[in-house]
Amino acid sequence: MNKIDEKFKKLKGKGEKALIAYFTAGLPSTKGTVEIIRKAEKSGVDIVEIGIPFSDPIADGPIIQYASHISLEKGTNTDTVFEICRELGKSINIPYLLMTYYNPVYRYGIEKFSKRCAQTGVSGIIIPDLPFEESKDVREALKKQNVYLINLLTPFTPEKRAKKIIKASSGFIYFITSAGVTGPREKFSKEMWDKLKIVQEISSIPVASGFGISDAEQVKRLREYVDGVIIGSFFVKKIIDGKIEELWKEIREIKKALVGEN
């Protein structure tokens, strides 16, 4: 069984929702990324999404773009990220995924990339610029290695297409809460809430929401509609600003909100 399935099954048994945290690989350093993820697990993170820095991150807002720029300046590349994953495989128990774009996967070689994921303990991949209709080659290569390609849905995905994507999905559905790029939002649209409710009703696998989530109050509202939340820019900003102790505090507070303790 893939570790993503195991984690959601375990959380469901406890009546909990998943906290999925995004961190940019190589920030503040290669070793620092490993240490941050280790401490994030201890603070309450259930699944980790590791971003491979890329020069043209079209789905990312200014915070993660800046984080990617810093990481690339430090020399982080795809092989560096796989070494981070290898180290994590020795010391954490939670699943970790990679968030990347299609270009780095294609240039690395789809089969080679898929095998490296399996060799370094990666449970899933998120490729936001890869349309579902063009994902067959990547999906099949990953499937051979028991690595999931995580599909995305938005508030504007037609229900018929959403059902088709869900049927072909594994692990969980990444539901994008906001149009545009990543980054904190003060509120979400009515269309988002309406579509999220529909997706949760028709999905046979867990649904996790991301893009714009940045505090415990938002999480409290979302937890009734989802099986997990994905937070990236809010956490990455803490690292950029050197506010690491605040990062652990925020993780604990958001996890409490997901559990329903506050």
C-alpha positions in Angstrom: 0.0 0.0 0.0 1.2 3.5 -0.9 2.1 5.5 2.2 -0.4 8.2 1.2 -3.2 5.7 1.4 -1.9 4.5 4.8 -1.8 8.0 6.2 -5.3 9.0 5.2 -6.7 5.6 6.4 -5.0 6.1 9.8 -6.2 9.7 10.1 -9.8 8.7 9.2 -9.7 6.1 11.9 -8.8 8.8 14.4 -11.4 11.2 13.0 -8.6 13.6 12.0 -7.9 15.6 8.8 -4.4 15.8 7.2 -2.1 18.8 7.4 0.0 18.8 4.2 2.9 21.2 4.3 4.8 22.5 1.4 8.5 23.4 1.7 10.9 24.5 -1.1 13.8 22.2 -1.4 17.2 23.8 -0.7 15.7 26.5 1.6 17.4 27.6 3.8 19.9 24.9 2.6 20.0 21.2 1.7 20.6 20.1 5.2 18.3 22.8 6.5 15.4 21.4 4.4 15.8 18.0 5.9 15.9 19.4 9.5 12.8 21.6 8.9 10.8 18.6 7.6 11.9 16.4 10.5 10.7 19.1 13.0 7.6 19.7 11.0 6.6 16.1 11.4 7.1 16.4 15.2 5.0 19.6 15.2 2.0 17.9 13.6 2.5 17.8 9.8 1.0 14.6 8.3 2.3 14.7 4.7 5.0 16.8 3.2 5.1 18.4 -0.3 8.7 19.2 -1.4 9.0 21.8 -4.1 11.7 21.3 -6.8 12.9 24.9 -7.5 12.2 25.9 -11.1 13.1 29.1 -13.0 9.5 29.5 -14.4 7.1 28.4 -11.7 3.9 29.5 -13.3 1.5 28.2 -10.6 3.4 29.8 -7.8 3.0 33.3 -6.3 5.7 35.7 -5.3 6.7 34.0 -2.0 7.4 30.6 -3.5 8.9 32.2 -6.6 11.3 34.0 -4.4 12.1 30.9 -2.4 12.8 29.0 -5.7 15.1 31.8 -6.8 17.1 31.6 -3.6 17.3 27.8 -3.8 18.5 27.9 -7.4 21.1 30.5 -6.6 22.4 28.0 -4.0 22.8 25.4 -6.7 19.8 23.2 -5.9 18.8 20.9 -8.8 16.7 17.7 -9.2 19.5 15.4 -8.0 19.9 17.6 -4.9 16.2 17.1 -4.2 16.4 13.4 -4.5 19.3 13.4 -2.0 17.0 15.3 0.4 14.4 12.7 -0.1 16.9 9.9 0.5 17.9 11.5 3.8 14.2 11.9 4.8 13.6 8.3 4.1 16.0 7.4 6.9 14.4 9.6 9.5 10.7 10.4 9.0 7.6 8.2 8.9 5.2 10.5 7.1 4.7 10.4 3.3 6.5 13.0 1.2 5.6 14.2 -2.3 7.4 16.2 -4.9 5.8 19.3 -6.5 7.4 20.1 -9.8 6.7 21.2 -13.4 6.6 19.1 -16.5 9.8 20.5 -18.0 12.2 19.2 -15.2 10.6 15.8 -15.4 10.8 15.6 -19.2 14.4 16.8 -19.2 15.4 14.3 -16.5 13.6 11.5 -18.4 10.2 10.3 -17.3 11.2 6.7 -16.6 14.4 7.8 -14.9 12.6 10.3 -12.8 10.0 7.8 -11.8 12.6 5.2 -10.7 14.5 7.8 -8.7 11.2 8.7 -6.9 10.8 5.0 -5.9 14.4 4.7 -4.9 14.3 7.7 -2.6 10.9 6.9 -1.0 8.7 9.5 -2.8 5.0 8.6 -2.5 3.5 11.0 -5.0 4.1 13.8 -7.5 2.2 17.0 -8.3 2.7 18.6 -11.7 0.4 21.6 -11.9 1.2 22.5 -15.5 0.6 18.9 -16.9 -3.0 18.7 -18.2 -4.9 15.5 -17.2 -5.4 14.6 -20.9 -1.6 14.7 -21.5 -0.5 12.9 -18.3 -0.8 9.2 -19.5 3.0 8.7 -20.0 3.9 10.2 -16.7 1.1 8.4 -14.8 2.0 5.0 -16.2 5.7 5.4 -15.5 5.0 6.4 -11.9 2.4 3.6 -11.5 5.1 1.0 -12.2 7.0 2.3 -9.2 3.9 2.6 -6.9 4.2 6.4 -7.0 1.0 8.4 -7.4 0.5 11.3 -9.8 -1.8 13.6 -7.8 -4.5 15.2 -9.9 -5.8 18.7 -9.5 -9.3 20.2 -9.7 -10.5 23.8 -9.5 -13.7 25.6 -8.7 -14.2 25.9 -12.4 -13.7 22.3 -13.4 -17.0 21.1 -15.0 -18.6 18.2 -13.0 -18.4 15.8 -15.9 -14.7 16.4 -16.3 -14.2 16.3 -12.5 -15.8 12.8 -12.4 -13.4 11.6 -15.2 -10.4 12.9 -13.4 -11.5 11.5 -10.0 -12.0 8.1 -11.6 -8.4 8.0 -12.8 -6.9 9.4 -9.5 -5.0 7.9 -6.7 -3.8 9.1 -3.3 -5.9 12.3 -3.0 -7.5 15.0 -5.1 -5.7 18.4 -4.8 -8.6 20.9 -4.9 -7.3 24.4 -5.7 -9.3 26.8 -3.6 -8.4 30.0 -5.5 -7.9 31.0 -9.1 -4.5 32.3 -10.0 -1.2 31.4 -8.2 -0.3 30.3 -4.7 -0.2 32.8 -1.9 -2.3 33.8 1.2 -6.0 34.8 0.7 -8.3 36.5 3.1 -11.4 34.8 1.8 -12.6 32.3 -0.8 -15.4 32.6 -3.4 -18.9 31.2 -3.2 -18.1 29.2 -6.3 -15.2 27.5 -4.5 -17.4 26.4 -1.6 -20.1 25.1 -3.9 -17.7 23.1 -6.1 -15.8 21.8 -3.1 -18.9 20.4 -1.6 -19.8 18.7 -4.9 -16.2 17.3 -5.3 -16.3 15.9 -1.8 -19.6 14.2 -2.5 -18.5 12.5 -5.8 -14.9 11.7 -4.9 -14.0 8.1 -4.0 -10.6 9.2 -2.6 -9.6 11.9 -0.1 -9.9 15.5 -1.1 -7.3 18.1 0.1 -7.5 21.8 -0.5 -4.7 24.2 -1.2 -3.7 27.6 -2.6 -4.3 30.6 -0.2 -4.8 28.8 3.1 -2.9 30.7 5.8 -4.5 30.5 9.2 -6.4 28.4 11.7 -9.7 30.2 11.1 -9.7 29.3 7.4 -8.9 25.7 8.4 -11.8 25.5 10.8 -14.2 26.4 8.0 -12.6 24.0 5.5 -12.3 21.0 7.7 -16.0 20.0 7.3 -15.5 19.9 3.5 -12.1 18.2 3.1 -9.9 15.4 4.2 -6.9 17.6 4.4 -5.5 21.1 3.8 -2.3 22.1 2.0 -0.3 25.1 3.2 2.7 26.4 1.4 3.4 30.1 1.0 2.5 30.9 4.6 5.0 28.4 5.9 7.7 29.2 3.4 7.5 32.9 4.3 8.4 32.0 7.9 11.5 30.3 6.7 12.5 33.2 4.4 12.0 35.6 7.3 14.0 33.4 9.6 11.0 33.0 11.9 11.5 29.3 12.4 10.1 29.1 16.0 6.9 30.8 14.7 6.7 28.1 12.1 6.4 25.3 14.6 3.8 27.3 16.6 1.7 27.9 13.5 1.9 24.2 12.5 0.7 23.2 16.0 -2.2 25.7 15.9 -3.4 24.7 12.4 -3.2 21.0 13.3 -5.3 21.7 16.4 -7.9 23.4 14.2 -7.9 20.4 11.9 -8.5 18.1 14.8 -11.2 20.4 16.2 -9.5 21.3 19.4 -10.0 25.0 19.1 
